[in-house]
Amino acid sequence: MTEMQKRMFAEMHDKTIFNKALQHGFEYIDHAFERNVYPTDHALQNLSHFEEPMPAEPTHASALLNSLHEYGSPATVTHVGGRYFGFVTGSVVPAAMSAKVLGTFWDQVTAMYVLSPVSAKLETVVESWLKSVFNLPGNAVAGFVSGSSMANLCGLAAARYRLLKNQGWDVNQQGLMSAPPIRVITGKEAHSTVLKSISILGFGQASIQFIDTDDQGRIKTDLVPELDNRTLLILQAGNVNSGSFDDFATLCEKAQQAGAWVHIDGAFGLWAAAVKQLAHLTKGIEMANSWAVDGHKTLNTPYDCGIVMCSDKEALTGALHMSGGYIVVSKDRDGMFYTPEMSRRSRVIELWATMKYLGKTGIDQMVLSMHERARQFAMELSVIDGFTVLNDVVFNQVVVACKDDDTTVKVMEAIQQERVCWVGGSTWRGKRVIRISVCSWATTEEDVTQSVASFRNSLEKVKGK
């Protein structure tokens, strides 16, 4: 046995370093809800501590943990708190965080049942729960990926497989070089991850037929052309700026009649289906063919947690096919057939824990509270002279602008410098805007009011008062 082996066996059995990691984690959580949302300049400068040549000799585990906590913890962005509104980034449900800790000790890989029976079972159970929550068809299957970027890629790959099969073309065997064309139709405000997936899959962005959108970013249904069984129609549940939802009922019915494939990018918005007061936003999604959604956004699972769902199992598994003499295929679920990766951590552990902990009632209450806090944000900002709310707050997004682009950008930068909350910027309908995304279970009425005060203070600074 080498000296390194002896050392690691001792650390496994001694538990000191694991207890130290938990101690640092508890200290971080104790202050997460009061601390500045974004790192201070001092904390950012201290990151230079990590700049060193690769060590020639081993480092003691306790020492490196202390370095991470002393210099790393202060330089984190406090996503777990209640005042981060920059990107569509959720907090963490405590039960899911604790399940992830246990799952870290398990260190499961989920390619095949024989690699992790517990992961296969949890994926099967959660797949069923997701269909129930979203009211999707019973034949839908789920793949557990890193995020909605990968989920969109998988859903569109399944669409490519099926739409080419409709034309007598096997893309796995014959490739794309001489493949018949696929029509791709989507709105002008499709998310960048959709465009990225289209490029990766070889469709080419120049081949997309973009449809005009209304003042909230929804596809104008009357402008969607006739569809057929070689058409891929991509819709959106939650516009990245306004939070708006396309008219799924009208467009999915039209697609079904024509044999077209509908993919719904529902990264954060699909969870509206789980809320009684908001479910009308997702009416008709059950008629689509594939769906992309994140757990780590609206559901507040730990990062990373994305889900692709597809009503055509053959298309999804055909697009993501896997074979090899060493592979052990079981009669139970083998996760590698539903995702691009074989080496994939068991992120379903914390997704299962989140859904088990909250139940349908808890999910309803949590997601609805995000909507209510977004409406509060819009209401409190709209009465301040100098701010204009530009969108209908139908879900969790608020789009705000000042009198001109220059003022909007300067006010946003001043808010970021105050560090009371953190918001990001965007360009929407030709204007520079401040985008507010309410995605945390921890956001309270007081958090919103405190953040609005930071907006007011920053506006007054920019105006020179």
C-alpha positions in Angstrom: 0.0 0.0 0.0 1.4 3.4 -1.0 1.7 6.3 1.5 -1.0 8.2 -0.5 -3.4 5.2 -0.1 -2.8 5.0 3.6 -3.5 8.7 3.9 -6.8 8.5 2.0 -8.0 5.4 3.9 -7.3 7.2 7.1 -9.2 10.3 6.0 -12.2 8.1 5.0 -12.4 6.5 8.4 -11.4 9.5 10.5 -14.2 11.7 9.2 -12.5 14.9 10.3 -12.4 16.5 6.9 -16.0 15.7 6.2 -17.0 17.3 9.5 -14.9 20.3 8.7 -16.7 20.7 5.3 -20.1 20.5 7.0 -18.9 23.0 9.6 -17.9 25.5 6.9 -21.2 24.8 5.0 -23.3 25.5 8.1 -21.4 28.7 8.7 -22.1 29.8 5.1 -25.8 29.0 5.4 -26.1 30.8 8.7 -25.2 34.1 7.0 -26.5 33.5 3.5 -29.8 35.3 4.0 -28.4 38.5 5.4 -25.0 38.9 3.6 -24.4 41.0 0.5 -25.8 39.3 -2.6 -22.7 39.9 -4.7 -19.1 39.5 -3.5 -17.4 42.7 -2.3 -14.4 44.1 -4.1 -12.2 42.9 -1.3 -13.5 39.3 -1.7 -12.9 39.4 -5.4 -9.3 40.7 -5.0 -8.6 37.9 -2.5 -9.3 35.3 -5.2 -5.7 35.8 -6.1 -4.9 33.5 -3.2 -5.7 30.6 -5.6 -3.1 31.7 -8.1 -0.2 29.3 -7.6 1.8 26.7 -9.6 0.6 23.2 -9.4 1.7 21.8 -6.1 4.6 19.3 -6.3 3.6 17.5 -3.1 0.2 16.6 -1.6 -1.8 19.2 0.3 -3.5 18.3 3.5 -7.3 18.1 3.0 -8.1 20.3 6.0 -5.8 23.1 4.7 -7.5 23.1 1.3 -10.9 23.2 2.8 -9.9 26.1 5.0 -8.7 27.9 1.9 -11.9 27.3 0.1 -14.0 28.6 2.9 -11.8 31.6 3.8 -11.2 32.9 0.3 -13.9 31.1 -1.7 -17.1 31.5 0.4 -16.9 35.3 0.4 -16.5 35.4 -3.4 -19.7 33.4 -4.1 -22.9 34.9 -5.4 -25.6 34.3 -2.9 -28.1 32.5 -5.1 -29.5 30.6 -2.1 -30.8 33.8 -0.5 -33.9 35.8 -1.3 -32.6 38.8 -3.1 -30.9 37.4 -6.2 -32.9 38.3 -9.3 -30.2 38.5 -12.0 -30.6 35.3 -14.1 -33.3 32.7 -13.8 -31.4 31.0 -11.0 -33.3 29.3 -8.2 -32.4 28.8 -4.5 -32.2 25.4 -2.9 -34.9 23.5 -1.0 -33.2 22.5 2.3 -34.3 18.8 2.0 -32.8 18.6 -1.5 -29.5 20.1 -0.3 -29.2 17.5 2.4 -30.1 14.7 -0.1 -27.4 16.0 -2.4 -24.9 15.7 0.5 -25.9 12.1 1.0 -25.8 11.5 -2.7 -22.3 12.9 -2.8 -21.2 10.1 -0.4 -22.9 7.6 -2.6 -21.2 9.0 -5.8 -23.5 7.1 -8.1 -23.2 6.9 -11.9 -26.4 6.3 -13.8 -25.6 4.9 -17.2 -27.0 1.4 -16.4 -29.2 -0.3 -13.8 -26.3 -2.5 -12.7 -24.2 0.7 -11.9 -26.9 2.1 -9.6 -30.2 0.3 -9.0 -31.3 3.1 -6.6 -30.8 5.7 -9.3 -32.7 3.7 -11.9 -35.6 3.3 -9.4 -35.7 7.0 -8.5 -35.6 8.0 -12.2 -38.5 5.7 -12.9 -40.5 7.1 -10.0 -39.7 10.8 -10.7 -40.6 10.3 -14.4 -44.1 9.2 -13.3 -44.3 12.2 -10.9 -43.4 14.7 -13.5 -46.0 13.4 -15.9 -48.6 13.8 -13.1 -47.4 17.4 -12.2 -47.3 18.6 -15.8 -50.4 16.5 -16.9 -48.4 14.9 -19.8 -49.3 11.8 -21.7 -48.8 8.4 -20.0 -46.3 7.3 -22.7 -44.0 10.2 -22.1 -40.4 9.3 -20.9 -37.8 11.5 -19.2 -34.1 12.0 -19.4 -32.2 13.6 -16.6 -29.6 16.0 -17.9 -27.5 19.0 -16.8 -30.0 21.7 -17.7 -32.5 22.9 -20.2 -29.7 23.7 -22.7 -29.0 20.0 -22.9 -32.8 19.1 -22.6 -33.5 21.3 -25.7 -30.7 19.6 -27.6 -32.2 16.1 -26.7 -35.7 17.1 -27.6 -34.7 18.6 -30.9 -32.5 15.5 -31.7 -35.6 13.3 -31.1 -37.6 15.6 -33.5 -34.9 15.4 -36.1 -34.9 11.6 -35.8 -38.7 11.3 -36.2 -39.1 14.0 -38.9 -36.5 12.3 -41.1 -38.0 8.9 -40.4 -41.3 10.3 -41.7 -39.5 10.9 -45.0 -37.9 7.5 -45.1 -34.5 8.6 -43.9 -32.5 7.0 -41.0 -30.2 9.8 -39.7 -28.2 7.3 -37.6 -27.2 5.2 -40.6 -27.4 7.7 -43.5 -26.2 10.9 -41.8 -27.2 14.4 -42.8 -25.1 15.0 -46.0 -28.0 14.1 -48.4 -30.9 14.1 -45.9 -34.2 15.6 -47.0 -34.9 19.0 -45.5 -36.7 19.7 -42.2 -38.7 22.9 -41.8 -37.9 24.7 -38.5 -40.3 27.3 -37.3 -40.0 29.3 -34.1 -40.7 32.8 -32.7 -38.3 35.7 -33.1 -37.7 35.7 -29.3 -36.6 32.0 -29.1 -34.0 31.4 -26.4 -30.4 31.4 -27.4 -30.0 27.7 -26.2 -32.6 26.7 -28.8 -30.6 28.4 -31.5 -27.5 26.8 -30.3 -29.1 23.4 -30.4 -30.3 24.0 -33.9 -26.7 24.8 -35.0 -25.2 21.8 -33.2 -27.8 19.4 -34.8 -26.9 20.7 -38.3 -30.1 22.4 -39.2 -28.4 25.7 -39.7 -29.9 28.9 -38.2 -30.3 30.4 -41.7 -32.9 27.7 -42.4 -35.2 28.8 -39.5 -38.4 30.5 -40.4 -38.8 33.1 -37.6 -42.4 34.2 -36.8 -43.1 37.7 -35.5 -44.1 38.0 -31.8 -46.5 40.3 -30.1 -45.7 43.0 -27.5 -45.1 40.4 -24.8 -42.9 38.1 -26.9 -45.6 35.5 -27.8 -45.7 33.9 -31.3 -48.5 35.5 -33.4 -50.5 32.4 -34.1 -52.1 33.8 -37.3 -48.7 34.2 -38.9 -47.7 30.5 -38.4 -47.8 28.9 -41.9 -49.3 25.6 -42.9 -47.5 22.7 -41.2 -46.7 19.1 -42.3 -44.9 16.0 -41.1 -41.5 17.4 -41.9 -42.0 20.5 -39.7 -40.4 21.2 -36.3 -42.3 23.9 -34.4 -40.6 25.3 -31.3 -42.7 27.1 -28.7 -41.9 28.8 -25.4 -43.3 28.4 -21.9 -41.8 31.5 -20.2 -40.2 34.2 -22.4 -36.7 34.8 -20.9 -37.6 38.6 -20.6 -41.3 39.0 -20.1 -42.2 35.5 -18.9 -45.0 35.2 -21.5 -46.3 31.9 -22.8 -47.2 31.0 -26.4 -50.7 29.8 -27.3 -50.1 26.1 -27.0 -53.7 25.0 -27.3 -54.1 26.6 -30.8 -50.7 25.8 -32.2 -50.3 22.3 -30.8 -53.7 21.3 -32.2 -52.7 22.7 -35.6 -49.4 20.7 -35.4 -51.1 17.5 -34.4 -53.5 17.6 -37.3 -50.6 18.1 -39.7 -48.3 15.5 -38.1 -45.7 18.2 -37.2 -43.4 17.9 -34.2 -43.8 20.4 -31.4 -41.0 21.1 -28.9 -41.7 23.3 -25.9 -38.8 25.2 -24.3 -40.1 25.5 -20.7 -36.9 26.0 -18.8 -38.6 27.8 -15.9 -42.1 28.4 -17.1 -43.3 24.8 -17.5 -43.7 24.7 -13.7 -46.8 27.0 -14.0 -48.6 23.8 -15.0 -48.3 22.7 -11.3 -50.1 25.8 -9.9 -53.9 26.0 -9.9 -54.0 29.7 -10.4 -51.4 29.7 -13.2 -52.1 26.4 -15.0 -54.1 28.3 -17.7 -50.8 29.6 -19.0 -49.8 26.0 -20.1 -53.1 24.9 -21.5 -52.4 22.5 -24.4 -48.9 21.5 -23.6 -49.9 17.9 -23.4 -50.4 17.9 -27.2 -46.7 18.6 -27.8 -44.1 15.9 -28.6 -41.2 17.0 -26.4 -40.5 19.4 -23.5 -37.4 20.9 -21.8 -37.5 22.0 -18.2 -35.1 22.7 -15.4 -35.4 21.7 -11.7 -32.7 24.1 -10.6 -34.7 27.1 -11.7 -38.3 27.3 -10.5 -38.3 24.1 -8.5 -35.2 25.1 -6.5 -33.3 21.9 -6.7 -29.5 22.2 -6.4 -27.5 22.7 -9.5 -27.4 21.0 -11.9 -30.8 19.5 -12.8 -32.4 19.5 -16.2 -35.1 17.3 -17.7 -36.1 16.4 -21.2 -39.5 14.7 -21.7 -40.7 13.1 -24.8 -43.9 11.3 -25.8 -42.1 9.4 -28.5 -39.8 7.0 -26.7 -38.5 5.5 -29.9 -37.5 8.9 -31.2 -35.7 9.9 -28.1 -33.8 6.7 -27.5 -33.1 6.4 -31.2 -31.6 9.8 -31.4 -29.5 9.1 -28.2 -28.7 5.5 -29.1 -26.0 3.6 -27.3 -24.4 0.2 -28.0 -21.3 -1.8 -27.1 -20.3 -5.4 -26.2 -19.5 -4.4 -22.6 -22.9 -2.8 -22.0 -25.3 -4.6 -19.6 -28.9 -3.9 -20.7 -31.4 -4.7 -17.9 -35.1 -5.3 -17.9 -35.2 -2.2 -15.7 -34.3 1.4 -16.6 -30.9 2.1 -18.1 -30.5 5.9 -17.9 -27.9 6.2 -20.8 -30.6 5.6 -23.4 -32.4 8.8 -22.4 -29.5 11.2 -22.3 -26.3 11.9 -24.3 -23.9 11.0 -21.5 -22.9 7.7 -20.0 -20.8 9.2 -17.2 -23.6 11.2 -15.5 -24.0 11.8 -11.8 -27.3 10.8 -10.1 -28.9 14.2 -10.0 -32.3 12.5 -9.7 -31.6 12.0 -6.0 -32.1 15.7 -5.1 -34.9 16.0 -7.7 -36.7 13.1 -6.0 -36.1 14.7 -2.6 -37.5 18.1 -3.7 -40.7 16.6 -5.1 -41.1 14.2 -2.2 -40.5 17.0 0.3 -42.9 19.6 -1.3 -45.6 17.4 -2.7 -48.1 18.9 -5.1 -49.4 21.3 -2.5 -45.9 22.6 -1.6 -44.9 23.0 -5.3 -48.1 25.0 -5.9 -47.5 27.3 -2.9 -43.8 27.8 -3.7 -44.2 28.6 -7.4 -47.2 30.8 -6.7 -45.3 32.8 -4.1 -42.7 33.6 -6.8 -45.4 35.0 -9.0 -46.8 37.0 -6.1 -43.4 38.5 -5.3 -42.9 39.4 -9.0 -46.3 41.2 -9.0 -45.3 43.0 -5.8 -42.0 44.1 -7.4 -43.9 45.5 -10.4 -46.5 47.3 -8.2 -43.9 48.9 -5.9 -41.6 50.0 -8.8 -44.5 51.4 -10.9 -45.3 54.1 -8.4 -41.7 55.4 -8.4 -41.3 58.3 -10.9 -38.5 57.2 -13.3 -39.3 53.5 -13.6 -41.7 51.9 -16.1 -42.7 48.3 -16.0 -42.9 47.1 -19.6 -44.4 43.7 -19.4 -47.6 42.0 -18.2 -46.4 40.1 -15.1 -48.0 36.7 -15.8 -45.4 34.6 -14.1 -42.1 35.5 -12.3 -40.5 38.0 -14.7 -40.5 41.8 -14.5 -39.0 44.0 -17.2 -38.2 47.6 -16.1 -36.8 50.6 -17.9 -35.9 54.2 -17.1 -36.4 57.2 -19.3 -33.7 56.3 -21.7 -31.1 53.4 -22.3 -28.2 55.3 -20.8 -30.1 55.9 -17.5 -31.4 52.3 -17.4 -27.8 50.9 -17.7 -26.4 53.3 -15.1 -29.2 52.6 -12.6 -28.7 48.8 -13.1 -24.9 49.2 -12.5 -25.6 51.3 -9.4 -28.0 48.6 -8.0 -25.3 46.0 -8.6 -22.8 48.1 -6.8 -25.0 48.5 -3.7 -25.2 44.7 -3.5 -28.5 44.7 -1.6 -29.9 42.7 -4.4 -28.6 41.7 -7.8 -30.4 42.2 -11.1 -29.2 41.8 -14.7 -29.8 43.7 -17.9 -31.2 42.7 -21.3 -32.3 44.2 -24.5 -36.0 43.8 -25.2 -38.0 45.2 -28.1 -35.2 47.6 -28.9 -34.7 49.0 -25.4 -32.2 48.4 -22.7 -34.0 47.0 -19.7 -33.5 45.7 -16.2 -34.7 42.2 -15.9 -36.0 40.9 -12.6 -36.3 37.1 -12.2 -38.0 35.9 -9.0 -36.9 32.3 -8.6 -36.2 31.7 -4.9 -38.4 30.1 -2.3 -36.7 32.4 0.2 -37.8 35.7 -1.3 -40.1 37.5 1.2 -42.2 40.6 0.9 -39.5 42.4 3.0 -36.8 41.2 0.5 -38.8 42.8 -2.4 -39.4 46.1 -0.5 -35.7 46.3 0.5 -34.7 45.6 -3.1 -37.1 48.3 -4.4 -35.5 50.7 -2.0 -32.2 49.9 -3.6 -33.7 50.7 -7.0 -34.9 54.1 -5.7 -31.6 54.9 -4.1 -29.7 54.0 -7.3 -32.0 56.1 -9.5 -31.5 59.1 -7.2 -27.7 58.6 -7.4 -27.7 58.5 -11.1 -29.9 61.6 -11.3 -27.4 63.4 -9.0 -29.5 63.7 -5.9 
